[in-house]
Amino acid sequence: EADIYQTPRYLVIGTGKKITLECSQTMGHDKMYWYQQDPGMELHLIHYSYGVNSTEKGDLSSESTVSRIRTEHFPLTLESARPSHTSQYLCASSDSFMNTEAFFGQGTRLTVV
Amino acid sequence: AQSVTQLDSQVPVFEEAPVELRCNYSSSVSVYLFWYVQYPNQGLQLLLKYLSGSTLVKGINGFEAEFNKSQTSFHLRKPSVHISDTAEYFCAARGRGYNKLIFGAGTRLAVHP
């Protein structure tokens, strides 16, 4: 059973608001990822982290930012939400020593109105 | 550069029939290969993975996949599907020594009674 948690599961928010999507894992994994997924579409990597204080942009450009101050926590922030940010955001983690699969959270479905 | 191509965006099938979901990859290095399943409004769950060794890998829920290096394929199969198998299936690859997991566009499996 994977232990990676995302909150909130669903969020409806007005344009211009600042939001933070939370992601935490209890597996001690060093790598963490954020993917963006539009309904019925593929996953696009928007941010990843190799460890504490290490973050990089993914393949899909995103106006969001991330931080990795603690191993277990990888929050994603949008300073000013827009309707174009409406999407599902999936957080994942993996262990570079074991070099196996990524474990995913349940996702946050964000709607900006 | 790596890429993953899922050849069918949708696969309709009747209950108890066999199914094959096709996946091809391209990579300049050896790869690890994965199949994930996503149920509506959920995160991704690992079905199976190929890391090395036997080219036929068995996963959860009766699924299996075969790694074919010469054809750069990793097709997913199940001999008899159930209504509960209706979901989105994603093929993914990661090059050995690389950190990023690359996903295909997904295949929607619809099982009909």
HADDOCK unambig.tbl for C-alpha pairs under 7 A between the chains (distance, minus, plus):
assign (segid A and resid 41 and name CA) (segid B and resid 105 and name CA) 6.33 0.50 0.50
assign (segid A and resid 42 and name CA) (segid B and resid 104 and name CA) 6.53 0.50 0.50
assign (segid A and resid 42 and name CA) (segid B and resid 105 and name CA) 4.23 0.50 0.50
assign (segid A and resid 42 and name CA) (segid B and resid 106 and name CA) 5.98 0.50 0.50
assign (segid A and resid 43 and name CA) (segid B and resid 103 and name CA) 6.43 0.50 0.50
assign (segid A and resid 90 and name CA) (segid B and resid 43 and name CA) 6.83 0.50 0.50
assign (segid A and resid 104 and name CA) (segid B and resid 43 and name CA) 5.85 0.50 0.50
assign (segid A and resid 104 and name CA) (segid B and resid 44 and name CA) 5.67 0.50 0.50
assign (segid A and resid 105 and name CA) (segid B and resid 43 and name CA) 5.51 0.50 0.50
assign (segid A and resid 106 and name CA) (segid B and resid 42 and name CA) 5.04 0.50 0.50
assign (segid A and resid 106 and name CA) (segid B and resid 43 and name CA) 4.03 0.50 0.50
assign (segid A and resid 107 and name CA) (segid B and resid 42 and name CA) 6.49 0.50 0.50
assign (segid A and resid 107 and name CA) (segid B and resid 43 and name CA) 5.49 0.50 0.50
